[in-house]
Amino acid sequence: MSKTMYVPIFKGEGRLEYEERPVPQIEQPGQVLVKIEACGICGTDLNILAVPPAHKATPNIIIGHEGVGVVEAVGPSVTGLRPGDRVVIAPRLTCGQCQYCRRGLNNQCTHYSTIGTTIDGAFAPYLVAPQSALYKISATVPRDDAAFFEPLSCVVGSVGRAPIQAGDNVAIIGAGPMGLLFAQIYRLLGAGRIIVADISPYRLGFAEEMGIDVVLNPAQVDLPQAVQEITGLGADVVVDAVGNQMATAIKLARRGGQVILFGLRPHDNPPVNQYTITRYDLTIHGTFVGLNPFEQTIQLLESRRLRLSQLITHRVPLSELAQGVELMRSGQGMKVLVDLNLQD
């Protein structure tokens, strides 16, 4: 194994610069050295690299958190993992001691760190992480499906907040990778009609190819009226996978319906009609990361009932990370995977 690795370093203000860095070493007894096979580019990575940034990250770290890899070595106190095991990453590391952790709300930990945001991440050949951040996954799960573990876990956690009944109609605003993950999960859960809305013809075409029941372009139709006509009452559950569509989501929900606010747009502040929420007895769920949905997500991936890799449109080598980011940002790609086995 080489002692150094050539990796992209986040320098702030949207800049990535490649540097030769030492391969990380196990320094704590509970740490694990992972040889990274692949890492998905996430909307969070796009936000980190935006100017101005829409998500904070520590300068001079390696970003990337949607990683899948193979255990290379383990610290002396690690149990349940051994070299050769395939693992996926749950990147948010919580303290376990703050008031929110002690209340069971570790997704709201006030002293957390995050792999790929505050500490070195998975856009690199090797990663050292605590065992608590790693979940073993069967080698029978295709690598490209396993790479969706982290975003899928966020969706699994969010869907659990607003349980559906078989046959419920679901409307999803945003046909990007996350919106289409929601669509796949709801289809598996027995939703009636799944409606996906987006203004991107590329994304809507992609959703159609996936077999989504109804795709709508709000630039071409009156979206609330269309959803009303399709469902009769309005959607039982509405998901805002964009992050600034709460007002529209409220209009799409039936009376007594539920709205999941999933997307994150910290710079947006859309107006909301509170009267509608109260008068029509709507339930609004803000969902962030999820409360330990990881074991369920592993079981779901290992069931092989989801076709996640169909969302991948491009695979790029580590040296072309910036190009992969631009493919997603410009709407030319759906999901881009950084493949550590690809050569320049």
C-alpha positions, 0 to 999 in steps of 0.5 A, a space after each residue: 500500500 502506498 504511503 501517500 495519496 493524491 486527493 482533492 482538498 477543499 480550500 473554501 469559496 468553491 475551490 478544490 486543489 489537489 495535494 499529496 497527503 499521507 494515507 491516514 493511519 489508525 490512531 485510536 483503538 476504535 478506528 477503522 481504515 477503509 479502502 474507498 471503492 466509490 463515493 457519490 456526489 451529493 447535493 451537500 457537496 454542491 452546496 459546500 462548493 457553491 459561491 457563496 456556500 450554502 453549506 459550511 465545511 472546514 477548509 483544508 479537509 477532504 469532502 465526500 460522505 456517500 462512500 462505500 469501501 472495504 475494511 483494510 485494517 481495524 484498531 484493537 478495540 474494534 469488534 464485528 468488523 474485520 479486513 475484507 468486510 464491505 462497509 458504508 458510511 453514516 457520516 454524522 458523528 454525535 457526542 452522546 452527551 449533549 442534552 439532545 443526544 440524551 433526549 434521543 434526538 442525536 440528529 440534533 446533537 449540538 457537538 457533532 462532527 461530520 465525515 466530509 464536512 468537518 473532518 476528512 471524507 471519502 473523496 480519497 483512496 483511504 479513510 479512517 473513521 470510528 467504527 460507529 460510523 461504519 455499517 457492514 453490508 453484504 458483498 451481494 449488494 452491488 457496489 453502486 447500489 451500496 453507494 446510496 446508503 447515506 442518502 437512502 438512510 435520510 429518506 428512510 428516516 424521513 418517510 418514517 415521520 409521516 407513515 402512509 397507508 397502502 394506496 395513499 397518493 404521494 406528491 414529490 416536488 423535485 425530481 433530482 436524486 433525492 426526490 426519485 429516492 423518495 419515489 422508489 421508497 413510496 412505490 415499495 411501501 404501496 403508495 397509490 399514485 406517485 406524482 413528481 413535479 420539476 421544471 427540468 425536462 431532463 429530470 422529468 424525462 428521467 422520472 418517466 423512464 423510471 416508471 413514475 406514475 405522473 410527472 408534471 412541469 409547474 411551468 406548463 400546468 397549474 400544479 395544485 389544480 393538476 394534483 387535485 384532478 389526479 387525486 380527487 382531494 389532493 395528495 395524502 403526503 407531499 414531499 418538498 425535496 427542493 427546500 424552498 417549496 413549502 408554500 406549494 407543498 401546502 397547496 398540494 396536500 389534501 385536508 388532514 394531509 401531511 407535508 415532509 420538508 426535506 430539502 435544505 436551502 438556508 438562504 431562502 425564506 419563502 412566505 407561508 400561509 399559516 391559515 391554510 395549515 391551521 384551517 385544513 388541519 395539515 401536519 408539517 414535518 421538518 425532517 433532518 438526517 433521521 433518527 438512526 435509520 441505518 440498520 433498516 437501510 442496510 436491510 432494505 439494500 440487502 433485500 435488493 428490492 430497489 433499483 438505485 444504480 439506475 439513477 447513476 448517469 456518470 462515473 468519473 475518476 477522483 481527478 475529475 471530481 470538479 467535472 462531476 460536480 458541474 455535471 450535476 449542478 448544470 443538470 446534465 447528470 442525475 447522479 454522479 459517482 466518483 469511482 476510485 477504480 477508474 484511472 485518469 
